[in-house]
């Protein structure tokens, strides 16, 4: 019966949000960033483990639980061009609502030079974007939980500003005895109230994700399979500059190669692995095939799409590091520091 309820939730979610789009055509792209080192080290969008990590509850509110109360976490990431982004999160509990969390996410683009039409410098400006949000999660019964996020969105780019709001909805089925979890998340459902140009209001990057994780009973491995952009079947990239070629032997035109069924299917999947070396050490590995196909250099793909991470648990705090490879030309490092404030009072 519990699984039937969960499957009904999934069906309704797909029906309501079947207008999802991929990136590049939406406002508030910062909604799609990964804001914890644990997620970055697993190739992004890690939403499928119930433990005491408050960042998991922010990414997927149906994972919020009592162990996250009084947890505070700070994450920061440094990208090329002096771009820095991160988050500050705190969790607490209520009797009626369940577990609640508040957070601030930001992206700072550093200092830029303002120039006029003639290219003459006219001072500097510092673009910034922010999300101020709250999460609530509640367990319905032993195996089912639900949750939601509310985000207030703000962007200031020189003299142009934008304001919006979004919500996320999530549901999780968890069999604790078998350490098996299935979750579905519909995120970034909202509206741009104030656009940079009122004649050009954009949609938010709505997306539906589904993930399943399984921890081997007698081995320190937790496997996760994430399916993303589920409301948009074809997320492959087609180069508009590609033209049909002529076969030198027959003289016939050879059409531009397009992605087949299995290629389109594969680009929806992200593979994530946590190796629980000990109670205090976690090793992480992730691979996003879609990211590799979009960002890898044609001649030298390297490890584009792969990610690596490390988690260290100390007596009163935890430290996580994540490293994602976009291509040979770019990568992302993120550090997360978390602690349970209740431990410091003992």
C-alpha positions as CSV (number, residue, x, y, z in Angstrom):
1,X,0.0,0.0,0.0
2,X,2.8,2.4,0.9
3,X,4.5,1.8,-2.5
4,X,1.2,2.4,-4.3
5,X,0.9,5.8,-2.7
6,X,4.4,6.7,-3.6
7,X,3.9,5.6,-7.3
8,X,0.7,7.8,-7.4
9,X,2.8,10.7,-6.2
10,X,5.3,10.1,-9.0
11,X,2.5,9.9,-11.6
12,X,0.9,13.2,-10.5
13,X,4.3,14.9,-10.5
14,X,5.1,13.9,-14.1
15,X,1.7,15.0,-15.2
16,X,1.8,18.4,-13.6
17,X,5.3,19.4,-14.6
18,X,5.7,18.1,-18.1
19,X,6.9,21.4,-19.4
20,X,10.5,21.1,-18.1
21,X,13.3,22.5,-20.2
22,X,17.1,22.2,-20.2
23,X,19.5,25.0,-19.4
24,X,20.3,28.0,-21.6
25,X,16.8,29.3,-22.1
26,X,15.8,30.1,-18.5
27,X,16.1,32.7,-15.8
28,X,17.9,32.2,-12.4
29,X,20.4,29.5,-13.6
30,X,21.8,29.5,-10.1
31,X,18.9,27.2,-9.1
32,X,20.7,24.4,-10.9
33,X,24.0,24.6,-9.1
34,X,25.1,22.0,-6.5
35,X,25.5,23.7,-3.2
36,X,27.4,21.1,-1.1
37,X,30.8,19.5,-1.5
38,X,29.2,16.1,-1.1
39,X,27.0,16.7,-4.1
40,X,29.8,18.2,-6.2
41,X,31.9,15.2,-5.4
42,X,29.2,12.9,-6.8
43,X,28.7,14.8,-10.1
44,X,25.9,17.0,-8.8
45,X,22.2,16.6,-7.8
46,X,22.8,14.1,-5.0
47,X,19.3,13.7,-3.5
48,X,18.9,10.1,-2.3
49,X,20.4,9.4,1.2
50,X,18.7,9.9,4.6
51,X,21.3,10.7,7.3
52,X,22.3,13.8,9.4
53,X,23.5,16.0,6.5
54,X,21.4,19.2,6.5
55,X,22.5,19.8,2.9
56,X,20.7,16.7,1.8
57,X,17.5,18.1,3.3
58,X,18.0,21.4,1.4
59,X,18.5,19.6,-1.9
60,X,15.6,17.2,-1.3
61,X,13.2,18.4,1.5
62,X,11.6,15.0,1.9
63,X,14.9,13.8,3.4
64,X,14.7,16.2,6.3
65,X,14.7,14.4,9.6
66,X,15.2,14.8,13.4
67,X,19.0,14.2,13.1
68,X,19.4,17.4,11.2
69,X,18.0,19.6,14.0
70,X,20.6,22.2,15.3
71,X,22.8,21.4,12.3
72,X,24.6,24.3,10.7
73,X,26.5,24.1,7.4
74,X,28.6,26.4,5.3
75,X,29.7,25.6,1.7
76,X,31.9,27.7,-0.6
77,X,33.2,27.1,-4.2
78,X,35.7,28.9,-6.3
79,X,35.4,28.9,-10.0
80,X,37.6,30.5,-12.7
81,X,37.2,34.3,-13.3
82,X,37.0,34.9,-9.5
83,X,33.5,33.6,-9.4
84,X,32.5,32.3,-6.0
85,X,29.2,30.6,-4.9
86,X,28.0,28.8,-1.8
87,X,25.4,28.4,0.9
88,X,24.7,28.8,4.6
89,X,22.0,26.4,6.1
90,X,20.5,25.7,9.5
91,X,18.0,23.0,10.6
92,X,15.6,22.9,13.5
93,X,12.4,21.0,14.5
94,X,8.8,21.8,15.1
95,X,6.1,19.7,16.7
96,X,3.5,20.3,14.0
97,X,5.4,20.8,10.7
98,X,8.3,18.3,11.3
99,X,11.9,19.2,10.5
100,X,12.5,22.7,9.1
101,X,15.5,24.4,7.6
102,X,16.5,27.8,6.5
103,X,19.2,28.7,4.0
104,X,20.9,31.4,2.0
105,X,22.5,30.6,-1.4
106,X,24.6,33.1,-3.3
107,X,26.7,33.5,-6.5
108,X,29.3,36.3,-6.6
109,X,30.7,37.1,-10.0
110,X,33.6,39.2,-8.7
111,X,34.4,42.7,-9.9
112,X,33.8,43.7,-13.5
113,X,34.6,46.8,-15.5
114,X,31.7,48.9,-16.7
115,X,32.2,50.2,-20.3
116,X,30.2,52.5,-22.6
117,X,29.3,51.9,-26.2
118,X,32.8,53.2,-27.3
119,X,34.5,50.7,-25.0
120,X,35.7,53.4,-22.5
121,X,35.9,52.2,-18.9
122,X,33.4,53.9,-16.5
123,X,34.2,52.3,-13.2
124,X,33.4,48.8,-11.9
125,X,30.4,46.8,-10.6
126,X,30.0,43.5,-8.7
127,X,27.1,41.3,-10.0
128,X,25.5,39.0,-7.4
129,X,22.6,36.6,-7.3
130,X,20.9,35.2,-4.2
131,X,18.3,32.6,-3.0
132,X,16.7,33.0,0.4
133,X,14.7,29.9,1.2
134,X,13.1,27.6,3.7
135,X,12.4,23.8,3.7
136,X,10.0,21.6,5.6
137,X,10.0,17.8,5.7
138,X,7.7,15.4,7.4
139,X,7.6,11.6,7.8
140,X,4.1,10.3,7.0
141,X,4.8,6.8,8.3
142,X,7.8,4.5,8.7
143,X,8.7,4.4,5.0
144,X,7.1,7.5,3.4
145,X,8.1,11.1,3.8
146,X,7.3,14.3,1.9
147,X,8.8,17.8,1.8
148,X,8.8,21.2,0.1
149,X,11.1,24.2,-0.4
150,X,10.2,27.8,-0.9
151,X,12.7,30.1,-2.6
152,X,12.9,33.9,-3.0
153,X,15.1,34.7,-5.9
154,X,17.1,37.9,-6.5
155,X,19.6,38.9,-9.2
156,X,21.5,42.2,-9.6
157,X,23.6,42.5,-12.8
158,X,25.0,46.1,-13.0
159,X,21.9,48.3,-13.2
160,X,19.6,45.5,-14.1
161,X,17.8,43.4,-11.5
162,X,15.3,40.6,-11.4
163,X,13.1,39.1,-8.7
164,X,11.3,35.7,-8.6
165,X,10.1,32.9,-6.5
166,X,10.1,29.1,-6.8
167,X,9.0,26.0,-5.0
168,X,10.2,22.4,-4.9
169,X,8.2,19.3,-4.0
170,X,9.6,15.9,-3.1
171,X,8.5,12.5,-1.9
172,X,10.7,9.6,-0.6
173,X,10.1,5.8,0.0
174,X,12.7,4.3,2.3
175,X,13.1,0.7,3.4
176,X,15.5,1.0,6.4
177,X,15.8,-2.7,6.8
178,X,17.2,-3.2,3.3
179,X,18.8,0.3,3.1
180,X,17.0,0.9,-0.1
181,X,15.6,4.3,-1.1
182,X,13.6,5.8,-4.0
183,X,12.8,9.5,-4.3
184,X,11.3,11.9,-6.8
185,X,11.9,15.6,-6.8
186,X,10.1,18.3,-8.8
187,X,12.1,21.6,-8.5
188,X,12.3,25.2,-9.7
189,X,8.6,25.6,-10.2
190,X,8.0,29.3,-10.1
191,X,7.8,32.7,-11.8
192,X,10.0,35.7,-12.6
193,X,8.0,38.6,-11.2
194,X,10.4,41.2,-12.2
195,X,12.6,40.6,-15.3
196,X,15.7,42.5,-16.4
197,X,13.6,43.6,-19.3
198,X,9.8,43.5,-18.7
199,X,9.2,42.6,-22.4
200,X,11.4,39.5,-22.1
201,X,10.3,37.6,-19.0
202,X,11.8,34.1,-18.9
203,X,10.8,30.7,-17.5
204,X,12.5,29.1,-14.6
205,X,14.6,25.9,-15.2
206,X,11.8,23.5,-14.1
207,X,13.0,19.9,-13.7
208,X,11.9,16.5,-12.4
209,X,14.4,14.1,-11.0
210,X,14.2,10.6,-9.7
211,X,16.9,8.7,-7.8
212,X,17.4,5.4,-6.1
213,X,20.1,4.3,-3.7
214,X,21.1,1.0,-2.3
215,X,23.7,0.2,0.4
216,X,25.2,-3.3,0.2
217,X,24.6,-5.1,3.5
218,X,28.1,-6.6,4.0
219,X,30.2,-4.2,2.0
220,X,31.0,-0.5,2.4
221,X,29.4,0.6,-0.9
222,X,26.3,2.7,-1.5
223,X,25.2,2.9,-5.2
224,X,23.0,5.6,-6.5
225,X,21.4,6.0,-9.9
226,X,20.0,9.5,-10.7
227,X,17.7,10.2,-13.6
228,X,17.4,14.0,-14.5
229,X,15.4,16.2,-16.9
230,X,12.6,13.5,-17.0
231,X,10.0,15.7,-18.5
232,X,12.2,16.5,-21.6
233,X,13.1,13.3,-23.5
234,X,15.7,14.7,-25.9
235,X,18.4,16.7,-24.1
236,X,21.1,15.9,-26.6
237,X,22.8,18.8,-28.3
238,X,22.6,19.2,-32.1
239,X,25.1,21.6,-33.6
240,X,23.1,24.0,-36.0
241,X,26.3,24.5,-38.1
242,X,26.5,20.8,-39.0
243,X,25.5,20.2,-42.7
244,X,24.9,17.0,-44.7
245,X,28.1,15.7,-46.4
246,X,28.5,14.1,-49.8
247,X,29.8,10.6,-50.1
248,X,32.9,10.7,-52.2
249,X,32.2,7.3,-53.8
250,X,28.5,7.5,-54.5
251,X,28.0,11.2,-54.6
252,X,24.9,10.8,-52.3
253,X,24.2,13.2,-49.5
254,X,24.9,11.8,-46.0
255,X,22.5,13.3,-43.5
256,X,23.7,14.8,-40.2
257,X,24.0,12.1,-37.6
258,X,21.4,12.4,-34.8
259,X,21.2,10.8,-31.4
260,X,19.3,7.5,-31.3
261,X,17.1,6.0,-28.5
262,X,19.9,4.7,-26.3
263,X,22.0,7.8,-26.6
264,X,19.0,10.0,-25.5
265,X,18.3,7.6,-22.7
266,X,21.9,7.5,-21.5
267,X,22.1,11.3,-21.2
268,X,19.5,11.3,-18.5
269,X,21.6,9.3,-16.1
270,X,24.1,10.2,-13.4
271,X,26.0,7.4,-11.6
272,X,27.1,8.0,-8.0
273,X,29.1,5.8,-5.6
274,X,30.0,6.3,-1.9
275,X,32.6,4.1,-0.3
276,X,32.1,4.1,3.4
277,X,35.7,3.4,4.4
278,X,35.0,3.8,8.1
279,X,32.7,5.6,10.4
280,X,34.8,8.8,9.9
281,X,35.9,8.5,6.2
282,X,33.8,8.5,3.0
283,X,35.2,8.4,-0.5
284,X,33.0,9.5,-3.4
285,X,32.9,9.0,-7.2
286,X,30.3,10.3,-9.7
287,X,29.8,10.4,-13.4
288,X,27.4,12.6,-15.4
289,X,27.2,11.4,-19.0
290,X,25.2,14.4,-20.2
291,X,27.8,16.8,-18.9
292,X,30.6,14.9,-20.6
293,X,28.8,14.9,-24.0
294,X,28.1,18.7,-23.7
295,X,31.4,19.9,-22.3
296,X,34.2,17.5,-23.2
297,X,36.7,18.8,-25.8
298,X,36.4,16.8,-29.0
299,X,40.0,15.9,-29.4
300,X,41.0,15.6,-25.7
301,X,37.9,14.6,-23.7
302,X,39.9,13.6,-20.6
303,X,37.9,13.0,-17.5
304,X,35.1,15.4,-18.4
305,X,31.9,14.5,-16.5
306,X,33.7,12.7,-13.7
307,X,33.7,13.9,-10.1
308,X,35.6,12.9,-6.9
309,X,35.0,13.6,-3.3
310,X,36.1,13.0,0.3
311,X,34.1,13.2,3.6
312,X,35.8,13.4,7.0
313,X,33.8,13.1,10.2
314,X,35.3,14.5,13.4
315,X,34.1,14.6,17.0
316,X,32.1,17.8,16.7
317,X,32.2,18.7,13.0
318,X,32.5,17.3,9.5
319,X,34.5,18.4,6.5
320,X,33.7,17.6,2.9
321,X,35.5,18.2,-0.3
322,X,34.2,17.8,-3.8
323,X,35.9,18.1,-7.2
324,X,34.0,18.1,-10.5
325,X,35.7,18.1,-13.9
326,X,33.7,20.0,-16.6
327,X,36.4,19.7,-19.3
328,X,40.2,20.2,-19.6
329,X,39.4,23.9,-19.6
330,X,37.4,24.0,-16.4
331,X,36.6,22.3,-13.1
332,X,35.0,23.1,-9.7
333,X,36.3,22.7,-6.2
334,X,34.0,23.0,-3.2
335,X,34.4,22.7,0.6
336,X,31.6,22.2,3.1
337,X,32.0,22.6,6.9
338,X,29.1,21.3,9.0
339,X,28.5,20.9,12.7
340,X,25.8,20.0,15.2
341,X,25.5,22.9,17.6
342,X,24.0,20.6,20.2
343,X,27.4,18.8,20.5
344,X,29.1,21.9,21.6
345,X,26.9,22.3,24.7
346,X,27.9,18.9,26.1
